[in-house]
Amino acid sequence: MKIKKIEVHNFRLLENIECNLEDDITLIVGKNNTGKTSFFESIKLATSTDGKFIFEDFSQSTYATFKAVYSKYLESKIDGITEEDRDELEKQLIVEIPKIKINFEIQYNKANNESLVELSEFISDLEDARNDATICIYFEPKNTLKVFQSFENREDKTIELIEYLHKNINFLYETVCYAVDKESEYHRKIEDSFKTKIQKVVLFESIKAMRILDDTKGDSNNALSLGFSNYYNQRDKTNNQNVKDLEKKLDEVSTELKIKYEKVLEDIMSKLEKFGAKTPISIPPIGIDSKFDSEKVIKNNIQYLYKHDEIDLPESYNGLGYSNLIYMILELASFIEKFKNLKEEKLSNFLVVLIEEPEAHMHPQMQQVFISQVSEVVKEAKKDTALQIQVIITTHSSHILSESGIDTESGFNRIRYFNRLPNDTGFKITNQDFNNLEIKDDKRTFRFLRQYLTLHKSDLFFADKVILVEGTTERMLLPQMIRKSAISLCNEYVSILEVGGAYAHSFKEMLEFINVRTLIITDIDSSDENGVCQVSPISDNKFTTNETLKQWLPNKTAIKDLTNCTNDEKVQDNIRVCYQTNEDGFIGRSFEESFINANKTLLLSEFTKEDKSKVVIKNRFSFLKSHSLESEIPNPSSSKVKTNFTFDIMSFNEEKYGEWKVPEYINEGLIWLAKND
């Protein structure tokens, strides 16, 4: 048995989202404010016995719907409307009024009859071809018409509809549960304590990184104490001989201490007995007992130490990352122990663990250790066929993403990419399931992407914007060029991937799939039948050797066609390419040529030194010292020369010599990237 899919409607940031789950570990990734936390909160509120929806949980897009439905309600009251039309309008009100909805689609094994006992109440169709059940939690009106009737009868007529609903939603709405047939949409209401019934089918547990940890000497938030006590609390204490021995020893100690306490406190006890003997006040007899609760001993009376050379250091002397790592692994193990006990009592069929942003306080290597340990714990638990466990992790960590199996044949399938896209009403959260990612030349390209993202940059999944660059020069200079051309990008998380001209097109399907705004900076790479050549003068026999320009954007080969492309032809959906264009009558083949051409006036100018002697600015660049720049624009040929040229640009003193310009093709691209249209 497992949860196959979770759907959330009208909850906070999530207007309408579906998330398919893997059998073991599912990763939910995405940039900030894309609904990852909202997704977890919807599950907790829908299934926890102390969870309660409030008006703030409605997505803001529902506000306009509330008003539109209220307008229909007013239409139904207009004199002269037929009874038939009134009935039709009232049916529309019931359907259209906003409701929060969380669906859990469960897939079960028909052969395991025992596991279906608790689930049977949620199964709507017993056909042989079906093995699904859908549990649907609604936060819906108790009576749709009375919602608007009560608003009309409000005492304070100055209160508008949304404010009224905000104050009175819990009187007007209720949380209910239905068993749903996903094919026919038939809803059967589940009566009486439905959350308890859900918990007997599936146990949801949550782990959050402990951000309240404090690595000072007086730390009172002892993660290990809490983690170990939680683990002990969930162990099977009835059948474990070690636990029985511990409890027995604590009882013996309690008996001995009771006698000693009585002797130590004998004097004060006798005085208390005499106190008030001659007054109307009578103090009742006081007895002393000694009681050791093993769980409290584990939590409060055991000191957890880290082995360190010749002495043992207290827990608070270790780093927050280690404490957090151990705490979360202990929590996961505790949930599994609790689940084992419930299985023996036949109270729950399977366990779902929600882990929210576990990377807090952890350096990259520790994050990788964490996810590998989670995988190992789940794998070990599943060796017992009676244990069915699914783990859902939200994260901003590219290291967790890389380590979670992205380098395996099915690694991408774990990823659910939450994205925030603009629409007519503002924005909408979408979820891209990487099981649906289709890539041409499947095996070869997947192999490249897995290797590249694992070794280099998985952080494109968390970026607001992405820039693909061809070489090291552009990558190193981009921070400076961004500040010059589009400073607003400094306030966004921009992921810069160095992919080379021959491989940028390998990212085509993935970038289109996740729909993140992307700029590709590449070279025009002109050539003719005889090999590499200058772009100018442009002739019919010149073509590009750049695979990105040929196979992706703008999907042209002839240099003549590339130089005549409009800006619109360089854009496809949310992706734009930029390459060398005509700037002051010259088209460079490379970034270096374009930079020199764009800054030719500056480079040929002079500055006066302190001794009054004059120096040509181009001589501040080692590569340009031997070139006049008057007759031709030189192009660095070797990687060493290009690297030195890059360092010369980075260290160039603009305050002293003047500001250099960004080549126009990159300037145009960065301005486009900064927009959010």
C-alpha positions as CSV (number, residue, x, y, z in Angstrom):
1,M,0.0,0.0,0.0
2,K,1.2,3.5,-0.7
3,I,0.0,7.1,-1.4
4,K,0.2,7.5,-5.2
5,K,-0.9,11.1,-5.4
6,I,-1.7,14.1,-3.2
7,E,-3.9,17.0,-4.6
8,V,-4.3,20.3,-2.9
9,H,-6.8,23.0,-3.9
10,N,-7.3,26.6,-2.7
11,F,-4.8,26.3,0.2
12,R,-2.5,29.3,0.8
13,L,-0.1,29.5,-2.2
14,L,-1.5,26.3,-3.7
15,E,-4.5,27.1,-5.9
16,N,-4.5,23.7,-7.7
17,I,-1.6,21.3,-7.5
18,E,-1.0,17.6,-7.9
19,C,2.0,15.7,-6.6
20,N,2.7,12.1,-7.5
21,L,4.8,10.2,-4.9
22,E,7.6,7.7,-5.4
23,D,7.5,4.4,-3.5
24,D,10.4,5.4,-1.3
25,I,11.7,9.0,-1.4
26,T,10.2,12.0,-3.1
27,L,12.0,15.3,-3.3
28,I,10.1,18.6,-3.6
29,V,12.4,21.4,-4.8
30,G,12.0,24.9,-6.1
31,K,12.9,28.5,-5.3
32,N,11.6,30.4,-2.3
33,N,7.9,31.1,-2.0
34,T,6.7,28.3,-4.3
35,G,4.4,26.5,-1.9
36,K,6.6,23.7,-0.5
37,T,5.8,24.6,3.1
38,S,2.1,25.1,2.2
39,F,2.0,21.6,0.8
40,F,3.3,20.1,4.0
41,E,1.0,22.3,6.1
42,S,-2.1,21.2,4.1
43,I,-1.3,17.6,4.9
44,K,-0.8,18.2,8.6
45,L,-4.0,20.2,9.0
46,A,-6.0,17.7,7.0
47,T,-4.9,14.6,9.0
48,S,-3.8,15.8,12.4
49,T,-6.5,15.6,15.2
50,D,-5.5,19.0,16.5
51,G,-5.4,20.6,13.0
52,K,-7.9,23.3,12.2
53,F,-8.4,25.4,9.0
54,I,-8.8,29.1,9.3
55,F,-9.8,31.8,6.7
56,E,-6.1,32.7,6.1
57,D,-5.6,29.2,4.7
58,F,-7.7,30.1,1.7
59,S,-5.6,31.1,-1.3
60,Q,-5.9,34.7,-2.2
61,S,-7.3,33.8,-5.6
62,T,-10.5,32.6,-3.9
63,Y,-11.3,36.1,-2.7
64,A,-12.5,37.2,-6.2
65,T,-14.4,33.9,-6.5
66,F,-16.2,34.5,-3.2
67,K,-17.3,37.9,-4.5
68,A,-18.4,36.4,-7.9
69,V,-20.4,33.7,-6.2
70,Y,-22.1,36.3,-3.9
71,S,-23.1,38.2,-7.1
72,K,-24.8,35.1,-8.4
73,Y,-26.5,34.7,-5.0
74,L,-27.9,38.2,-5.4
75,E,-29.1,37.3,-8.9
76,S,-31.1,34.4,-7.5
77,K,-33.0,36.8,-5.3
78,I,-34.1,39.2,-8.1
79,D,-37.9,39.5,-8.4
80,G,-39.2,37.9,-11.6
81,I,-36.6,35.1,-11.9
82,T,-38.2,31.8,-12.6
83,E,-38.1,29.0,-10.0
84,E,-36.2,26.9,-12.4
85,D,-33.5,29.5,-13.0
86,R,-33.3,30.1,-9.2
87,D,-32.7,26.4,-8.6
88,E,-30.0,26.4,-11.3
89,L,-28.2,29.4,-9.7
90,E,-28.3,27.8,-6.3
91,K,-26.8,24.6,-7.7
92,Q,-24.0,26.7,-9.2
93,L,-23.4,28.4,-5.8
94,I,-22.9,25.1,-4.1
95,V,-20.4,24.0,-6.7
96,E,-18.5,27.3,-7.2
97,I,-18.2,28.6,-3.6
98,P,-14.5,28.2,-2.6
99,K,-13.6,25.1,-0.6
100,I,-10.2,24.0,0.6
101,K,-9.6,20.4,-0.6
102,I,-6.9,17.9,0.0
103,N,-7.0,14.5,-1.8
104,F,-5.0,11.4,-1.0
105,E,-5.1,8.8,-3.7
106,I,-4.1,5.4,-2.2
107,Q,-3.0,2.4,-4.2
108,Y,-3.4,-0.9,-2.4
109,N,-2.5,-4.6,-2.8
110,K,-5.6,-6.7,-3.1
111,A,-3.7,-9.8,-2.0
112,N,-3.0,-8.3,1.4
113,N,-6.5,-8.6,2.8
114,E,-5.4,-7.6,6.3
115,S,-4.2,-4.2,5.2
116,L,-7.6,-3.5,3.7
117,V,-9.6,-3.7,6.9
118,E,-9.1,-0.1,8.0
119,L,-9.0,1.2,4.4
120,S,-12.3,-0.6,3.4
121,E,-14.4,2.4,4.6
122,F,-12.6,4.6,2.0
123,I,-12.9,2.1,-1.0
124,S,-15.7,3.1,-3.4
125,D,-15.3,0.5,-6.1
126,L,-14.5,-3.2,-5.7
127,E,-14.0,-4.0,-9.4
128,D,-11.2,-6.5,-10.0
129,A,-9.5,-3.9,-12.3
130,R,-9.4,-1.3,-9.5
131,N,-7.0,-1.1,-6.6
132,D,-7.4,2.5,-5.6
133,A,-9.1,4.5,-2.9
134,T,-9.3,8.3,-2.5
135,I,-9.6,10.1,0.8
136,C,-10.8,13.7,0.3
137,I,-10.7,16.3,3.1
138,Y,-12.9,19.4,2.5
139,F,-13.1,22.6,4.4
140,E,-16.6,23.6,3.0
141,P,-19.7,25.5,3.9
142,K,-22.1,23.9,6.4
143,N,-24.9,25.5,4.3
144,T,-23.9,27.5,1.2
145,L,-26.9,29.8,1.1
146,K,-26.7,30.5,4.8
147,V,-23.1,31.8,4.3
148,F,-24.5,34.7,2.2
149,Q,-27.7,35.0,4.2
150,S,-25.8,35.6,7.4
151,F,-23.6,38.2,5.6
152,E,-26.7,40.1,4.5
153,N,-28.1,40.0,8.0
154,R,-24.9,41.2,9.6
155,E,-25.3,44.0,12.2
156,D,-22.4,46.1,11.0
157,K,-23.2,46.9,7.4
158,T,-19.8,48.6,6.8
159,I,-18.1,45.2,6.9
160,E,-17.4,43.8,3.4
161,L,-17.7,40.2,2.4
162,I,-14.1,39.1,2.8
163,E,-13.7,40.7,6.2
164,Y,-16.9,39.2,7.3
165,L,-15.8,35.7,6.2
166,H,-12.5,36.2,7.9
167,K,-14.2,36.8,11.2
168,N,-16.9,34.2,11.0
169,I,-15.5,31.4,8.8
170,N,-15.5,28.8,11.6
171,F,-19.2,29.3,12.2
172,L,-20.0,29.0,8.5
173,Y,-17.5,26.3,7.4
174,E,-16.6,22.8,8.7
175,T,-14.0,20.2,7.9
176,V,-15.5,17.0,6.5
177,C,-14.2,13.8,4.9
178,Y,-15.4,11.9,1.9
179,A,-14.5,8.6,0.2
180,V,-14.3,9.5,-3.5
181,D,-14.6,7.3,-6.6
182,K,-12.1,9.1,-8.8
183,E,-13.7,7.8,-12.0
184,S,-17.3,8.7,-11.3
185,E,-16.6,11.6,-8.8
186,Y,-19.1,10.0,-6.4
187,H,-18.6,11.3,-2.9
188,R,-19.6,9.3,0.2
189,K,-19.3,11.2,3.5
190,I,-17.3,9.6,6.3
191,E,-19.0,10.1,9.6
192,D,-17.5,10.3,13.1
193,S,-13.8,10.8,13.9
194,F,-12.6,10.6,10.3
195,K,-9.1,11.8,11.2
196,T,-8.7,8.9,13.6
197,K,-9.9,6.6,10.8
198,I,-7.3,8.1,8.5
199,Q,-4.5,7.6,11.0
200,K,-5.4,3.9,11.2
201,V,-4.8,3.8,7.4
202,V,-1.7,6.0,7.2
203,L,0.4,7.6,9.9
204,F,1.9,11.0,9.0
205,E,4.9,12.2,10.9
206,S,6.9,15.4,10.5
207,I,10.6,16.3,11.0
208,K,11.9,19.8,11.0
209,A,15.5,20.8,11.3
210,M,16.0,22.3,14.8
211,R,16.7,25.9,14.0
212,I,16.4,26.9,17.7
213,L,19.7,25.2,18.5
214,D,22.3,27.4,20.1
215,D,25.9,26.3,20.3
216,T,26.7,28.3,23.4
217,K,27.8,26.7,26.7
218,G,24.4,27.3,28.3
219,D,22.5,25.6,25.5
220,S,19.2,24.3,26.9
221,N,18.0,22.9,23.6
222,N,19.7,19.5,23.8
223,A,18.9,17.9,20.5
224,L,20.5,14.5,21.5
225,S,18.6,14.3,24.8
226,L,15.4,15.0,22.9
227,G,16.2,12.7,20.1
228,F,17.2,9.7,22.2
229,S,14.2,10.2,24.6
230,N,11.8,10.2,21.6
231,Y,13.5,7.1,20.3
232,Y,13.2,5.3,23.7
233,N,9.6,6.4,24.0
234,Q,8.7,4.7,20.8
235,R,10.5,1.4,21.5
236,D,8.5,-1.7,22.3
237,K,8.9,-1.7,26.0
238,T,6.8,-4.8,26.7
239,N,8.8,-7.3,24.7
240,N,12.3,-5.8,25.0
241,Q,14.3,-7.5,27.8
242,N,16.8,-4.7,28.0
243,V,13.9,-2.2,28.7
244,K,12.5,-4.6,31.3
245,D,15.8,-4.8,33.1
246,L,16.1,-1.0,33.1
247,E,12.7,-0.6,34.5
248,K,13.4,-3.2,37.2
249,K,16.6,-1.5,38.2
250,L,15.0,1.9,38.5
251,D,12.3,0.4,40.7
252,E,14.9,-1.0,43.0
253,V,16.8,2.3,43.2
254,S,13.5,4.1,43.9
255,T,12.8,1.8,46.9
256,E,16.3,2.3,48.3
257,L,16.1,6.1,47.8
258,K,12.7,6.3,49.5
259,I,14.2,5.0,52.8
260,K,17.1,7.4,52.5
261,Y,14.9,10.4,51.7
262,E,12.8,9.7,54.8
263,K,15.8,9.6,57.0
264,V,17.3,12.8,55.6
265,L,14.0,14.7,55.8
266,E,12.9,13.2,59.1
267,D,13.6,16.3,61.1
268,I,11.6,18.7,58.9
269,M,8.7,16.2,58.6
270,S,8.3,16.1,62.4
271,K,8.3,19.9,62.6
272,L,5.6,20.0,59.9
273,E,3.5,17.6,61.9
274,K,3.7,19.9,64.9
275,F,3.1,23.1,63.0
276,G,-0.5,24.4,63.6
277,A,-1.3,21.7,66.2
278,K,-2.8,24.4,68.5
279,T,-4.6,26.3,65.8
280,P,-7.7,25.7,63.6
281,I,-5.3,25.0,60.7
282,S,-4.3,21.3,60.4
283,I,-1.7,20.2,57.9
284,P,-2.5,16.8,56.5
285,P,0.1,14.0,56.9
286,I,2.8,14.1,54.2
287,G,4.5,11.0,52.8
288,I,7.6,10.7,50.6
289,D,8.1,8.4,47.7
290,S,10.8,8.0,45.1
291,K,9.7,7.5,41.5
292,F,11.9,7.2,38.5
293,D,10.3,7.5,35.1
294,S,12.6,5.8,32.6
295,E,11.6,8.2,29.8
296,K,12.4,11.3,31.9
297,V,15.7,9.6,33.0
298,I,16.7,9.2,29.3
299,K,15.7,12.8,28.5
300,N,16.8,14.7,31.6
301,N,19.2,12.6,33.7
302,I,21.6,11.2,31.1
303,Q,24.4,13.3,29.9
304,Y,25.3,12.7,26.3
305,L,29.0,13.2,25.5
306,Y,31.2,13.3,22.4
307,K,34.3,11.3,22.6
308,H,37.3,13.6,22.1
309,D,40.9,12.5,22.7
310,E,41.4,12.1,26.5
311,I,38.2,13.8,27.7
312,D,34.5,13.6,26.9
313,L,32.9,16.8,25.8
314,P,29.3,17.8,26.6
315,E,26.7,17.8,23.9
316,S,26.6,21.6,23.7
317,Y,30.3,21.7,22.8
318,N,29.7,20.0,19.4
319,G,28.6,21.9,16.3
320,L,25.0,22.6,15.4
321,G,25.3,20.6,12.2
322,Y,26.2,17.4,14.0
323,S,23.5,17.9,16.6
324,N,20.9,18.5,13.9
325,L,22.0,15.6,11.8
326,I,21.9,13.1,14.7
327,Y,18.6,14.6,15.9
328,M,16.8,14.1,12.6
329,I,18.1,10.6,12.0
330,L,16.9,9.7,15.6
331,E,13.5,11.2,14.9
332,L,13.2,9.1,11.7
333,A,14.2,6.0,13.6
334,S,11.7,6.9,16.4
335,F,8.8,7.2,13.9
336,I,9.7,3.8,12.5
337,E,9.8,2.2,16.0
338,K,6.4,3.8,16.7
339,F,5.1,2.5,13.4
340,K,6.3,-1.0,14.2
341,N,4.3,-0.9,17.5
342,L,1.2,0.3,15.7
343,K,1.6,-2.4,13.1
344,E,1.7,-5.0,15.9
345,E,-1.5,-3.5,17.4
346,K,-3.0,-3.3,13.8
347,L,-3.6,0.4,14.1
348,S,-1.9,1.7,10.9
349,N,-1.1,0.4,7.5
350,F,1.9,2.5,6.4
351,L,4.0,5.4,7.4
352,V,4.6,8.7,5.6
353,V,7.4,10.9,6.9
354,L,7.5,14.6,6.0
355,I,11.0,16.2,6.3
356,E,11.1,19.9,5.8
357,E,14.3,21.7,4.8
358,P,16.7,19.4,6.7
359,E,19.9,21.3,5.6
360,A,19.9,23.9,8.4
361,H,23.3,24.3,10.0
362,M,24.8,21.5,7.8
363,H,27.7,22.0,5.5
364,P,27.5,20.4,2.0
365,Q,29.2,17.1,2.9
366,M,27.0,16.7,6.0
367,Q,23.9,17.3,3.9
368,Q,25.0,14.5,1.6
369,V,25.5,12.2,4.6
370,F,22.0,13.0,5.9
371,I,20.2,12.0,2.7
372,S,22.3,8.9,2.3
373,Q,21.5,7.9,5.9
374,V,17.8,8.5,5.3
375,S,17.9,6.3,2.3
376,E,19.7,3.6,4.3
377,V,17.2,3.8,7.3
378,V,14.3,3.5,4.9
379,K,15.9,0.6,3.0
380,E,16.7,-1.3,6.2
381,A,13.1,-0.7,7.5
382,K,11.6,-2.0,4.3
383,K,13.5,-5.3,4.6
384,D,10.7,-6.2,7.0
385,T,8.0,-6.7,4.5
386,A,5.4,-5.6,7.0
387,L,6.8,-2.0,7.0
388,Q,5.7,0.3,4.3
389,I,7.4,3.7,4.4
390,Q,7.3,6.7,2.1
391,V,9.5,9.8,2.7
392,I,8.8,13.3,1.3
393,I,11.5,15.9,1.6
394,T,11.4,19.6,0.8
395,T,14.8,21.2,0.3
396,H,16.8,24.1,-1.0
397,S,20.0,22.1,-1.0
398,S,21.6,21.1,-4.3
399,H,23.8,18.7,-2.3
400,I,20.8,16.8,-1.0
401,L,19.3,16.7,-4.5
402,S,22.6,15.4,-6.0
403,E,23.0,12.7,-3.3
404,S,19.4,11.4,-3.4
405,G,19.9,9.4,-6.5
406,I,20.1,11.8,-9.3
407,D,23.1,10.0,-10.6
408,T,21.2,6.7,-11.0
409,E,19.1,5.6,-13.9
410,S,15.8,6.7,-12.3
411,G,17.3,9.5,-10.2
412,F,15.4,12.4,-11.9
413,N,12.1,10.6,-11.2
414,R,12.4,11.6,-7.5
415,I,12.1,15.3,-8.3
416,R,9.0,17.4,-8.1
417,Y,9.8,20.9,-9.1
418,F,7.5,23.6,-7.6
419,N,7.5,26.8,-9.6
420,R,5.8,30.2,-9.4
421,L,4.6,31.4,-12.8
422,P,2.8,34.7,-13.6
423,N,-0.8,34.5,-14.9
424,D,-3.7,36.9,-15.4
425,T,-4.5,37.1,-11.7
426,G,-0.9,37.5,-10.4
427,F,0.8,34.1,-10.2
428,K,0.2,30.4,-10.0
429,I,2.2,27.6,-8.4
430,T,2.9,24.7,-10.7
431,N,4.5,21.3,-10.1
432,Q,6.6,19.6,-12.7
433,D,7.0,15.8,-12.2
434,F,10.3,14.7,-13.6
435,N,8.7,11.3,-14.5
436,N,7.1,13.3,-17.4
437,L,10.4,14.8,-18.6
438,E,11.0,13.6,-22.2
439,I,14.5,14.1,-23.7
440,K,15.6,13.4,-27.3
441,D,18.6,11.1,-27.5
442,D,17.4,9.9,-24.1
443,K,20.2,7.8,-22.8
444,R,23.1,9.9,-23.9
445,T,21.6,13.3,-22.8
446,F,20.3,11.9,-19.5
447,R,23.8,10.5,-18.8
448,F,25.3,13.9,-19.4
449,L,22.8,15.8,-17.3
450,R,23.1,13.4,-14.4
451,Q,26.9,13.7,-14.4
452,Y,26.9,17.5,-14.9
453,L,24.3,18.2,-12.2
454,T,25.9,15.9,-9.7
455,L,29.4,17.2,-10.2
456,H,28.6,20.8,-10.7
457,K,25.3,22.6,-10.5
458,S,22.1,21.2,-9.1
459,D,21.2,24.6,-7.9
460,L,19.4,25.6,-11.1
461,F,16.4,23.9,-9.4
462,F,16.3,26.6,-6.8
463,A,17.2,29.6,-8.9
464,D,15.0,32.6,-9.8
465,K,16.8,33.0,-13.1
466,V,19.4,30.9,-15.0
467,I,22.4,31.9,-17.2
468,L,24.2,29.4,-19.4
469,V,27.6,30.6,-20.5
470,E,30.0,29.0,-22.9
471,G,33.3,29.6,-21.2
472,T,35.2,30.6,-18.0
473,T,35.7,34.2,-19.1
474,E,32.0,35.0,-19.3
475,R,31.3,33.1,-16.0
476,M,33.9,35.0,-14.1
477,L,32.9,38.4,-15.5
478,L,29.2,38.0,-15.2
479,P,28.9,39.5,-11.6
480,Q,30.5,42.7,-12.9
481,M,28.5,42.8,-16.1
482,I,25.2,42.2,-14.2
483,R,26.0,45.2,-12.0
484,K,26.6,47.3,-15.1
485,S,23.7,46.2,-17.2
486,A,20.9,44.9,-14.9
487,I,21.6,45.6,-11.3
488,S,18.2,44.3,-10.2
489,L,19.4,40.8,-10.9
490,C,21.7,41.2,-7.8
491,N,18.6,40.9,-5.7
492,E,17.6,37.6,-7.3
493,Y,19.1,34.2,-7.1
494,V,20.8,33.7,-10.5
495,S,22.3,30.3,-11.2
496,I,25.3,30.5,-13.6
497,L,26.1,27.3,-15.4
498,E,29.3,27.0,-17.5
499,V,28.3,24.5,-20.2
500,G,30.4,25.1,-23.3
501,G,29.0,25.8,-26.7
502,A,28.8,22.2,-27.7
503,Y,26.6,21.2,-24.7
504,A,24.2,24.0,-23.9
505,H,21.5,22.5,-26.2
506,S,21.6,19.4,-24.0
507,F,19.7,21.5,-21.3
508,K,16.9,22.3,-23.8
509,E,14.2,19.9,-22.7
510,M,15.0,20.3,-19.0
511,L,14.9,24.1,-19.0
512,E,11.8,24.2,-21.1
513,F,10.3,21.6,-18.7
514,I,10.9,23.6,-15.4
515,N,10.1,26.8,-17.2
516,V,12.6,29.0,-15.4
517,R,13.6,32.3,-17.1
518,T,17.0,31.5,-18.8
519,L,19.6,33.4,-20.8
520,I,22.1,31.6,-23.0
521,I,25.3,33.5,-23.7
522,T,27.3,31.9,-26.5
523,D,29.6,32.7,-29.4
524,I,28.6,33.0,-33.0
525,D,31.6,30.7,-34.0
526,S,31.8,31.6,-37.7
527,S,33.4,29.2,-40.1
528,D,33.7,28.5,-43.8
529,E,34.8,25.5,-45.8
530,N,38.4,26.1,-44.8
531,G,37.8,26.4,-41.0
532,V,37.4,29.2,-38.5
533,C,37.2,32.7,-40.0
534,Q,36.2,36.2,-39.2
535,V,32.5,37.0,-39.4
536,S,33.0,40.2,-41.4
537,P,32.6,40.5,-44.2
538,I,29.5,38.4,-44.2
539,S,29.2,36.0,-47.2
540,D,26.9,33.1,-48.2
541,N,29.5,30.5,-47.5
542,K,30.0,31.3,-43.8
543,F,28.1,29.3,-41.2
544,T,28.1,28.7,-37.5
545,T,29.7,25.7,-35.8
546,N,27.8,26.4,-32.6
547,E,25.4,23.5,-31.9
548,T,23.2,25.7,-29.6
549,L,22.5,28.2,-32.4
550,K,22.0,25.4,-35.0
551,Q,19.8,23.0,-32.9
552,W,18.0,25.2,-30.4
553,L,17.9,29.0,-30.7
554,P,17.4,30.6,-33.1
555,N,17.7,27.3,-35.0
556,K,19.7,28.8,-37.9
557,T,23.1,27.9,-39.4
558,A,24.0,30.6,-41.9
559,I,25.9,33.6,-40.4
560,K,23.9,35.8,-42.7
561,D,20.7,34.6,-41.1
562,L,22.0,34.8,-37.6
563,T,23.2,38.4,-37.9
564,N,19.7,39.4,-39.3
565,C,17.7,37.8,-36.5
566,T,15.3,40.0,-34.6
567,N,15.1,39.9,-30.8
568,D,11.8,38.0,-31.0
569,E,13.5,35.3,-33.0
570,K,16.1,34.8,-30.2
571,V,13.3,34.2,-27.7
572,Q,11.3,31.0,-27.2
573,D,8.9,31.0,-24.3
574,N,11.0,31.8,-21.2
575,I,14.4,31.3,-22.8
576,R,16.6,33.7,-24.8
577,V,19.9,33.4,-26.6
578,C,22.4,36.1,-27.1
579,Y,25.5,36.0,-29.4
580,Q,27.7,38.5,-31.1
581,T,25.9,41.2,-33.1
582,N,26.9,44.2,-35.2
583,E,28.3,46.8,-32.8
584,D,29.9,49.9,-34.4
585,G,30.3,48.0,-37.7
586,F,32.1,45.0,-36.3
587,I,30.8,41.5,-35.4
588,G,33.2,39.5,-33.1
589,R,33.6,35.8,-33.1
590,S,34.2,35.6,-29.4
591,F,33.6,37.4,-26.1
592,E,37.1,38.7,-26.1
593,E,36.9,40.2,-29.6
594,S,33.5,41.8,-28.7
595,F,34.9,43.2,-25.4
596,I,37.9,44.8,-27.2
597,N,35.6,46.3,-29.9
598,A,33.1,47.7,-27.4
599,N,35.9,49.3,-25.4
600,K,38.2,50.3,-28.2
601,T,38.0,54.0,-27.5
602,L,38.8,53.5,-23.8
603,L,41.6,51.1,-24.5
604,L,43.3,53.4,-27.0
605,S,43.0,56.4,-24.7
606,E,45.8,57.6,-22.4
607,F,46.1,58.3,-18.7
608,T,48.6,60.4,-16.9
609,K,50.8,58.9,-14.2
610,E,52.0,60.7,-11.1
611,D,55.3,61.5,-12.9
612,K,53.3,63.2,-15.7
613,S,54.2,60.5,-18.2
614,K,51.4,59.1,-20.3
615,V,50.5,55.5,-20.8
616,V,48.0,53.9,-23.2
617,I,45.3,52.1,-21.2
618,K,45.5,49.0,-23.5
619,N,48.9,48.3,-22.1
620,R,47.3,47.5,-18.7
621,F,46.3,44.3,-20.5
622,S,49.2,41.9,-21.1
623,F,47.5,40.4,-24.2
624,L,47.0,43.9,-25.8
625,K,50.4,45.3,-25.4
626,S,51.7,43.9,-28.7
627,H,48.5,44.9,-30.7
628,S,47.7,48.3,-32.1
629,L,43.9,47.8,-32.3
630,E,43.8,50.4,-35.1
631,S,43.6,48.0,-38.1
632,E,42.2,44.8,-36.5
633,I,40.7,43.4,-33.4
634,P,42.9,40.6,-32.0
635,N,41.4,37.4,-30.6
636,P,43.1,35.4,-27.8
637,S,43.8,31.9,-29.1
638,S,45.0,29.9,-26.1
639,S,43.1,29.2,-22.9
640,K,46.0,30.6,-20.9
641,V,45.9,33.9,-22.7
642,K,42.1,34.1,-22.3
643,T,42.4,33.5,-18.6
644,N,45.0,36.2,-18.2
645,F,42.9,38.6,-20.2
646,T,39.9,37.8,-17.9
647,F,42.0,38.5,-14.8
648,D,43.2,41.8,-16.3
649,I,39.6,42.9,-16.8
650,M,38.6,41.9,-13.3
651,S,41.5,43.8,-11.8
652,F,41.1,46.8,-14.0
653,N,40.9,50.0,-11.9
654,E,37.8,51.7,-13.4
655,E,37.9,54.6,-10.9
656,K,41.4,55.5,-12.2
657,Y,41.2,54.6,-15.9
658,G,37.5,54.8,-16.7
659,E,34.6,52.4,-16.9
660,W,34.5,49.6,-19.4
661,K,31.4,48.7,-21.3
662,V,29.5,45.4,-21.5
663,P,29.4,44.1,-25.1
664,E,26.0,45.0,-26.5
665,Y,24.8,41.4,-27.2
666,I,25.3,40.5,-23.5
667,N,23.9,43.9,-22.3
668,E,20.7,43.2,-24.3
669,G,20.4,39.7,-22.9
670,L,20.9,40.8,-19.3
671,I,18.3,43.5,-19.6
672,W,15.8,40.9,-21.0
673,L,16.7,38.5,-18.1
674,A,16.0,41.2,-15.5
675,K,12.4,41.6,-16.7
676,N,9.6,39.6,-15.2
677,D,7.1,39.8,-17.9
